[in-house]
Amino acid sequence: MLYRKPLSKLRNLLRKQGFLPTGVFLTLLLSIILYTLVAFSQQPVVLNMLIAAPDAPPWKQFLIKNFEAKNPGIRINLVEGPNATNLLEDLYTSAFILGESPYDLIYMDTIWAPKFAAANWLLPLDDRISKEELAAFSPKDIESGRYQDKLYRIPVRSDAGVLYYREDLLKEAGFKPPETFEDLIRISQTLQKQDKVKWGYVWQGRQYEGLVAMFVEVLEGAGGFWINSDTGEVGLDRPETLRAIEFLRSTVREGISPPGVTTYIEEDTRRMFQSGQVAFLRSWPYVWTLANKEGSPIRGKFGMKTMVHAPGSTGGACLGGWGLGIAKSSRHKEEAWKAIQYFTSEEAQRLVTLSESYAPSRRALFKDPEIVAKFPHFPQLLKVVDKAVLRPPVAQYAQASDILQRYLSATLSNRMTPERAMQAAARETRQLLRIE
């Protein structure tokens, strides 16, 4: 019988302690123990995940509820963290460094996967998802989750830098949307001379990650590069980089951009554009929804496209967005993968997109009839996403970004010449990557 060995062992143990249990008593006692063990084993598995507080509403309102309804044996414990991306990264990093991370699901910005993977904190996911399944996502979103040819992050939602333009003003003046740096400058100056706008172009120039995100688009448009992750080559002291910097410096020098642009972040520039003072804005897709709200002075009067570029080059859009990975220390890896499968699914992404207007990472949703009916700019946004540019997928990304931010800010604010600043930035970046 199934209970014979456990019963015999338990009977001998009790006799040693002075008890002489009957067979009925012993069977009853063992049944209670087994029932307790079974009941304990049937307790739901809890998966912990840290997320920025402003991103939490759709997760709390319907995503987690939907997942738990489909998976009654799994619960999601959502921990709300600070809004600043760098602080969220610090919390994850601290948890990993202190030992086994308390988080099972790792909610990652596009630039975190290489650092976390290089530190051996993430579980590789290649053997859990097929090439056919990956093909449903935007290619750059998938690429951003790789490190040394292994996949560590599945994208939940995408994001990409956008150039907004006042469509009404351009049509009135007989202009098409600009394609080159020169087009943008020329159209801006014309609209300013006609007193249509106060400023031609605003961008994010403060010394922070947003400066780097903006700059990689201009750098791509100038035909340059920051770090080639395949070869380790650094391109900051090349002529193309100086061309990109000259374009930004010229917008301030020519009065197209305000002198204070080197202190602006996203919301500073969004408010100026939405007030009707500006012809062109470099920002992110979230601006579309806010600037089209009822009462907005420019509602229905603007369009979007990929960033302008130099002749012979192509425009780029800095890739942003968020994705999910699994902590290597998690005790619930299979349950965590089930969660990733749902949260990155077409069903979940459609719900979030309709609710929050976030760009999905699944390409089909950009042309989904229900989504396009609510957000008619999504097919155009897909064209921007298709030209996405990755920030360098290197383990030392945070330090490399800090170097570029410091020297780029110094030259944009005229504290250093472009040549001297970029030579120093290139030298320090090579030292960081141990190239020299």
N, C-alpha and C positions, 0 to 999 in steps of 0.2 A: 504493500500500500504506500501511497504518497507520503503519509505522515509517519511511517514506521520508524525511520532513522531519527527524525527530529523528536518524536515522542520518547524514544529510548534515551536519547541524550538528555532531554529535559527531565525525565524521570530520575535518572542517575544523579543529575545535578541537585534536584530537590531532595533526594534521599540523603545526600552528603550534608545538606543543610538541616536535616532532622525532619523533613516533611515526608509523608507516605501517601502521595496522591493516588486516587483511584483512576481507572482508565477513563471514566466519564469526565472527571474533573480535568484530567490532563488534556483530553481532546478539546474540552471547552476552552481551556486556557490557551492552547495552541491556536484555536480558531480565532480567539480574540486578538492574539499577536499577529496572525496572518492578515486579519481584516484591517488592523491598524496600519500594517505595512502597505497593503494594497491601497488603502485610503490615502496614505501619505504620498504614495507614488502617483496618485491621480490628481494631486494638487497642480494647478496650472504653472507652466514655466513662465518666468518673468524676464523679459528682455529690457535692459536699460539703454536709453539713448539720450544724448545731450543735444540740444538744439537752441538756436537763438530765439529769445522770447517773441520778437515780432513775427517770426516764421511759424509759431506754434498754432495759431487759430485753426487752420484747416486740418491739422493733425488731431487736435482735440475735438473739433466739431464733427468730423465724419471719417477721416482716414483710419484712425485707430479703431473706432467702433466697427467700421466695416470689416477690417481685418480680423478683429476678435470674434465677430459673428461667424466668419468663415472658418476660424481656427479656435474653437472653444478651449483648447488646451494651452493656449499661449496668451499672455498678457504683455502689453507694452507699457513700460514706466517711462514717461516723457519728462525729462529734466530740462527746465527752461534756464538758459544761460544768458550772458550779456549780448547786446546787439552788435557790438564791435567784433568783426570777424577775427582779428588778431587775438582778442581776449578769449574767444571761444577756442581757438587753436591752442592757446596757452593752457587752458583747462584740460583739454584732451592730453596734451603733452605731459603735463604734470601728473596726471593720473597714470599714464603709461610708465613714466620714470619712477614713480613711487612703488611700482610693483604691478601686480595684475590689475588691469583696468577694470573699474566697476561697470564700464559700458560694454555691452555686447555688440550693438549696432553703432557704427562710427559714421556720423553724418559729416561729410567732408566737402569743403570748397575745392574747386578744380586744382588749386596749387598745393594741396596738402598731401596727396597720395604718394608722391615720390619720397617726401621726408618720412612719412609714417612707414612706408614699405621698406625703405633703406634701413630703418631702425628695427626691422623685424617685428613690427607691432600688428601687422595686418595679415589676414589669411588670403592666400591666392585663390581666385575664383574661376580660373580658366576651365577647370574640369566640371564646373557646375552649369555652364551655359554654352550653347552651341554657336557656331558662326552664323547660322541662319537666324537665331534669336538676336544676336548682336547687330545684325544688318538692319533691324527695325529702328535702331537709334541713329542719331546724327554721328557721323564718323569721328569728328573731332571730340565730341563728348565722350566717346569710348576711349579714344587715344589719351585723353587727359587722365584716365584712370589706370593707365599702364605705367609700369616702371621696370626697366630692364626686361622687356618682352613678356612680363607677367601682368595679369589683370587683377586689380585690387579694389576697384570702385565701379559700381553700376550707377549711371546718371538718373537722378530723380527728376530734375528739371534743368533747363538750359538757360543761358543768358549770353548776350553778345553786344558789344558796343555799337551804337547807332549814330548816324549823322542826321539830325532833324533839320528841316528847312521850311521856311514860310512859303508854301506853295502858292498862296494867293498873291503875295508880293512879287514873286518871280514871274508869274503869268502876266500880271499887269505891266511889268517892265520888259516883257518879251524874252525872258531867260528860261532855259531848261535847267534842271537841277545840275549842280556842278559835278564834274568828273575829276578835275585836276586841282592841285593847290592853287594854281594861277586863276582858274575859274572862280574859286571861292573868294579869293582876294578881290578880283575884278568886280564880281557881282556885289560883294559887300560894299565896296567903295561907291558903286553906282547908287545903291539903295540909301546909303548914308548921305550922299550929295543931294538926293531927292527928298531928304528928311522923312523917309519911310520908316527908318529905324535909327536908334541911337548908336547901336553897336552892330557890327557885322557878324562876329563869331565869338562864342564863349566856350571854354573848356576847363577841365579840372587841373589847376596848376599848383595846388598846395603840395608840400612835401609829405606824401603818404602813398599808400598802395594805388589809390585812384590815379595818381600822376603816372605811374608805371603802366597801368592798364590803358590810359589814354595814349601814352607814348608808343607802345608797341604797335598800335594801329598806324600812326604817322610813320614809324620806322619801316613797317611793312610797305606802306605806300611809297616810301623813298627807295625801296629796293634793298633795304638793309636787314640786319638781324642782330639780336642781342647775344644769345649763346646758342651754338649749334649743339644740341644734346647728343647727337651721334658722334661728332668728332671732338667735342669739347672746345671748339674754336670760339673765341670772343670777338664780336664785331663792333664794339663800341667806339673804337678809334678809327673806323673806316670812313671814307668820304660820304657814303650813304647816310651814316648816322649824323654827320655834320649838316647834311642837306635837310634832314628831318628837323633838327634843332633850329636851323635857319628859318624854316617855314614858321615855326611857333614864335620865334623871336620877332619875325617880321610882322606878325599880326598885331603885336603890341606896339612895335615901332611905328607902324603905319596908322595906328589909331583904330584898327579894325576890332581889336580886343581891348577891353579896359585895362588900365595899368594894374588894377588889383586882381587880375585874373590869376596871377601866380599865388594867390592865397585862397582860391575858390575850391570848394568841394561840390559834389553832385547837386545838392539842394540849392546852393547859391546860384548855380548856373540854370537850374530848372526854373526857379522863381523868376529870374530875369527873362528867360525865353517866354515863359507862360504869360508874363505881363505885357508882352508885345514889343519889348524894347530891342529885340535881337532877331537877326535874320537866320543865323545858323547856330546849332547847338550840338556838341558831341556829348552823348550821355548813354543811358541804358533803356531798354524797352518799357520799364515802369512809367516813364515820363508820358507815354502815349495815353494811358488811362487817365492820369491826373490832368493833363493839358486838354483833354476832351470832355472833362466834367462840365455839367451845366454851370454857367456863370463864368467859365474861362474865357478871357478876351480872344483867344486864338482857337477856340473850339471849331474843329472841322476845317481849319485853315492851313494845316501843315502836313508834310509828308516825311518819309524816312528813307534812307538809303545807306549803303556802305560808305565808309570814310573815303575822302578824296585821296588822290595819289599823284605821283610825278608821271610825266609822259613815259610810256613804255613799261610802267609798273602796274600793279593791281592793288586795289584797296583791300584793307583787312579789317576784321572786327574782333577785338579782344574777347576771347571766350571766358565766360563766367559760368555760374551755375553750381548746383549741389548734387551730391550723390551719396550712396551708402556702401560701406564696407563692413567687414566682420573682424572684431578684435581677435587676434590669434589666441589670447588667453581666455576667450569666452568658453563657458562650459555648455553652452547651448547653440552650437554652430549650425545644426540642422534646422532648428527653429528660427534662428536668425536668417538663414537663407530663405526660408518660407516667407518671412517678413519682407525681405528685399524683393522677392518675386512679386509680391502684391504691390508694394509701394512704388515699384518702377513699372507696373503693368499699365496697359492702355486704359483700363477702367479707372484706375486711381489717378493717372495723369489727366485724364479728361475732366474728372471732378475738380481737381485742383486748378486746372486752367480756366474752367468756366467760373470758378469761385474767385480766383485771385488774379487772373490774367497773366500768370507766369508763362514763360515760353516753355513748352514741353521738350523733353529730350527725344521723344518718339516722332519721327518725321511725318508719319501719316496724320498726326493730330493738327499739324499746321494747315491742312486742307480739309479737316473734318467739317462737314456742313454745319453742324450745330455750333461749333467754335467760331467758324468764319462768319456766321450770321451775327454773332455777338461781337466779334473782333475782326472786322474786315481787313485789317492790316496784316494779319498773320501770314498769308501767302508771300507778301513782300518781306516780312520778317524772316521767313525761311531762306530767302535769297541772301540776307545778311548773315544768318547763321552758317550757311554753306561756305562763307568766306572767312570763317573763324580762324583766329591765330592763337596758338597756345603760348602762354608764358613758359619759359624754359622748364621742362620737367626734370629738374636736378634736385638732389637731396638737400643742397645748401640754398634753396630758393630764397628763404627769408633774408639771409645775409646778402645774397646777390642783389635782391630788390633794395635793401637798405643802401647799398653802395650806389646803385643807379639813382635812387631818390635824392641822395645828398648832392651828388655832382650835377644831376639834371636841374635840381632846384637852384643850385649856385649859378649855373650859366643862364637859366631863364630869367633870373632876377639880377643879372649883370654883375654878379660878384666874382665870376671867373669867365675867361674866354671859353668858347665852345671847345677849341682845340685842347687847351690845357685841362679843362674839366673832364673831357672824354678820355684823354690819355691816362689821367689818374684813375678814372673809373675802370678802364680796361685793365690797367696794371693790377689794381686791387682785386678785380674779379678773377684774373688769371691766378693770382696768389691764393685766392679762396679755393679755386678748383684745382690747385697744385699743378698748374700747367707750366709755370716758370719755376 
